[in-house]
Amino acid sequence: MAEIATTPNPPYYAVIFTTVASNNSQGYAEMAERMVKLGQQQPGFLGIESARSDLGITVSYWKDLESIKNWKKNAEHLQAQKKGRSDWYAAYTTRIALVEKEYSFSVDG
């Protein structure tokens, strides 16, 4: 079952990574799983949510812009980015947003 990330009270940052997949998905699932595990180990990482159909959207949450910058420069992440451009994505856009407010609903309480 999908889970909504548990984040601290705002402010914090969201990196919204929107993708259109290419016809080549060889190795993608393994790399995506590795990037989630690696991202979770990074200082300033707060959580992640992802959905994929025709359009893929992954939102990762970060303490500050410095944490995002350090993640972008991570050597293994740089390799995944390169592979994404050469093999896995027909198109992508990355957006960075400051989360100033959040509110939630859950049937469970």
C-alpha positions as CSV (number, residue, x, y, z in Angstrom):
1,M,0.0,0.0,0.0
2,A,1.2,3.5,-0.8
3,E,2.3,5.7,2.1
4,I,2.2,9.5,2.5
5,A,5.5,10.8,3.8
6,T,5.5,12.0,7.4
7,T,7.2,15.5,7.4
8,P,7.9,18.0,10.1
9,N,6.0,21.2,10.5
10,P,6.8,23.6,7.7
11,P,8.8,25.3,6.4
12,Y,10.8,22.7,4.4
13,Y,11.5,22.1,0.8
14,A,10.0,19.7,-1.8
15,V,11.8,18.5,-4.9
16,I,9.2,17.5,-7.5
17,F,10.6,15.3,-10.2
18,T,8.2,14.7,-13.1
19,T,9.1,12.3,-15.8
20,V,7.9,10.7,-19.1
21,A,9.5,7.3,-19.5
22,S,11.3,6.2,-22.6
23,N,10.7,2.7,-24.1
24,N,13.8,1.4,-22.3
25,S,13.1,0.5,-18.7
26,Q,16.0,-2.0,-18.3
27,G,17.6,-1.5,-14.9
28,Y,15.3,1.4,-14.0
29,A,13.4,-0.3,-11.0
30,E,16.6,-1.4,-9.4
31,M,18.2,2.1,-9.7
32,A,15.1,3.8,-8.5
33,E,15.1,1.6,-5.4
34,R,18.8,2.3,-4.8
35,M,18.3,6.0,-5.2
36,V,15.5,6.0,-2.6
37,K,17.7,4.1,-0.1
38,L,20.6,6.4,-0.8
39,G,18.5,9.5,-0.5
40,Q,17.2,8.4,2.8
41,Q,20.8,8.3,4.1
42,Q,21.5,11.9,3.1
43,P,21.6,14.7,5.8
44,G,18.4,16.8,5.6
45,F,16.3,14.1,3.9
46,L,12.7,14.2,5.3
47,G,10.7,11.8,3.2
48,I,9.6,10.7,-0.3
49,E,6.4,9.9,-2.3
50,S,6.2,8.5,-5.8
51,A,3.5,7.6,-8.3
52,R,3.9,6.3,-11.9
53,S,1.5,5.7,-14.8
54,D,2.0,7.5,-18.1
55,L,3.5,10.3,-16.1
56,G,5.9,9.7,-13.2
57,I,6.0,12.0,-10.2
58,T,8.4,11.7,-7.3
59,V,8.4,14.3,-4.5
60,S,11.2,14.2,-2.0
61,Y,11.2,16.4,1.0
62,W,14.3,18.2,2.4
63,K,15.2,20.3,5.4
64,D,16.9,23.1,3.4
65,L,18.4,24.1,0.0
66,E,21.9,23.0,1.1
67,S,20.7,19.4,1.7
68,I,19.1,19.4,-1.8
69,K,22.3,20.8,-3.4
70,N,24.4,18.1,-1.6
71,W,22.1,15.3,-2.8
72,K,22.3,16.6,-6.4
73,K,26.1,16.4,-6.2
74,N,26.2,12.9,-4.8
75,A,28.4,10.8,-7.0
76,E,26.1,7.8,-7.3
77,H,23.1,10.1,-7.8
78,L,25.0,11.8,-10.6
79,Q,25.5,8.4,-12.3
80,A,21.7,7.7,-12.0
81,Q,21.0,11.2,-13.5
82,K,23.2,10.4,-16.5
83,K,21.6,7.0,-17.0
84,G,18.2,8.6,-16.8
85,R,19.0,11.1,-19.6
86,S,20.6,8.5,-21.8
87,D,18.2,5.6,-21.3
88,W,15.1,5.9,-19.1
89,Y,13.5,9.3,-19.7
90,A,12.0,10.8,-22.8
91,A,11.5,14.0,-20.8
92,Y,11.7,15.3,-17.2
93,T,11.4,18.4,-15.2
94,T,12.6,19.1,-11.7
95,R,11.0,21.8,-9.6
96,I,12.1,22.9,-6.1
97,A,9.4,24.5,-3.9
98,L,9.3,25.9,-0.4
99,V,6.5,24.2,1.6
100,E,5.0,26.9,3.8
101,K,1.8,25.1,4.9
102,E,0.4,21.6,5.0
103,Y,-2.8,19.9,6.3
104,S,-3.9,16.3,6.2
105,F,-6.9,14.0,6.3
106,S,-7.1,10.4,7.2
107,V,-10.0,8.1,7.7
108,D,-8.0,6.4,10.5
109,G,-7.8,9.6,12.4
